[in-house]
Amino acid sequence: MAMIYCRECGAKHSDKAKACPKCGYTAEDTLTKRANQLVNGKSIVVYLILAWFLGIFGAHRFYAGKIGSAVAMLLMSTIGFFLIVPVIVSAIWALIDIIVAICNINTPENIFAKK
């Protein structure tokens, strides 16, 4: 049995303990908080859903506050609808945004524009 430090309050406790005896902190609490974390009132989960379903139109970028690139994606996917290349570029761009969002799920402030 090893002694570890609590990430929340710094108290020593057993590594077998499910929660810190001093403050009640658990690792599951952190995962739940991170998944539901809001940055500027915006959720990473909503961002990912928008990117998945409406990504080629830039809806997720509008939601994140990145208006310039969102307009570029919207123009590429609507005006260039008859040309397949802009739509493919917009789809790849949305896929890359999904991958970046998943990689930054613990730090959503990296995804959303600062106001």
C-alpha positions in Angstrom: 0.0 0.0 0.0 1.5 3.3 -1.1 0.7 6.8 0.1 -0.2 9.4 -2.5 -1.2 13.0 -2.4 -4.7 14.3 -3.2 -4.8 16.4 -6.4 -7.4 18.6 -4.8 -6.2 19.4 -1.3 -2.7 17.9 -1.1 -3.4 15.6 1.8 -1.7 12.2 2.0 -3.9 9.1 1.7 -3.7 5.5 0.6 -3.7 4.7 -3.1 -6.4 2.1 -2.4 -8.8 4.7 -1.1 -11.7 5.5 -3.4 -11.7 9.1 -2.3 -9.6 11.5 -0.3 -10.6 11.2 3.4 -10.0 15.0 4.0 -11.9 16.6 1.0 -13.7 13.7 -0.7 -12.0 14.2 -4.0 -12.2 11.3 -6.5 -10.6 10.9 -10.0 -14.1 10.2 -11.4 -15.2 13.7 -10.2 -12.5 15.2 -12.4 -13.5 13.2 -15.5 -17.2 14.2 -15.0 -16.3 17.8 -14.5 -14.0 17.9 -17.6 -16.7 16.3 -19.8 -19.3 18.8 -18.7 -16.9 21.8 -18.5 -18.1 25.0 -20.1 -15.8 27.6 -21.5 -17.5 31.0 -22.0 -20.8 29.1 -21.7 -19.9 26.7 -24.5 -19.6 22.9 -24.2 -17.0 20.7 -26.0 -19.7 18.1 -26.5 -22.0 20.5 -28.4 -18.9 21.5 -30.5 -18.2 17.9 -31.4 -21.9 17.2 -32.3 -22.0 20.3 -34.6 -18.7 19.3 -36.2 -19.9 15.8 -36.9 -23.3 16.6 -38.3 -22.8 20.1 -39.8 -19.0 20.3 -40.0 -18.8 21.0 -43.7 -20.9 24.1 -43.3 -18.6 25.4 -40.4 -21.4 25.3 -37.8 -18.9 24.2 -35.1 -16.6 27.1 -35.9 -19.5 29.6 -35.6 -20.3 28.0 -32.2 -16.6 28.3 -31.1 -16.5 32.0 -32.1 -14.2 31.6 -35.1 -16.3 33.5 -37.5 -13.8 34.1 -40.3 -12.9 30.5 -40.8 -16.6 29.5 -40.3 -17.6 31.8 -43.2 -14.8 30.3 -45.3 -16.1 26.8 -44.7 -19.7 27.9 -45.4 -18.8 29.5 -48.7 -16.7 26.5 -49.8 -19.5 24.1 -49.1 -22.4 26.1 -50.5 -21.0 28.2 -53.4 -18.7 25.4 -54.3 -21.3 22.7 -54.0 -21.3 22.1 -57.8 -17.5 21.7 -57.7 -16.6 18.6 -55.6 -13.1 19.8 -54.6 -14.2 22.7 -52.2 -16.7 20.3 -50.5 -14.0 17.7 -50.0 -11.6 20.3 -48.6 -14.3 21.5 -46.2 -15.1 17.9 -45.1 -11.4 17.2 -44.4 -11.2 20.5 -42.5 -14.1 19.4 -40.4 -12.6 16.0 -39.7 -9.3 17.6 -38.6 -11.3 19.9 -36.3 -13.0 16.8 -34.8 -9.6 15.2 -34.2 -8.2 18.3 -32.6 -11.2 18.7 -30.4 -10.9 15.1 -29.2 -7.2 15.6 -28.5 -8.0 18.8 -26.5 -11.0 17.4 -24.6 -9.3 18.1 -21.3 -8.4 21.7 -22.3 -11.5 23.1 -24.2 -10.2 26.6 -23.7 -7.8 25.8 -26.6 -10.7 25.3 -28.9 -13.0 28.2 -28.2 -12.1 31.8 -29.2 -11.3 34.2 -26.4 -13.7 37.1 -26.0 
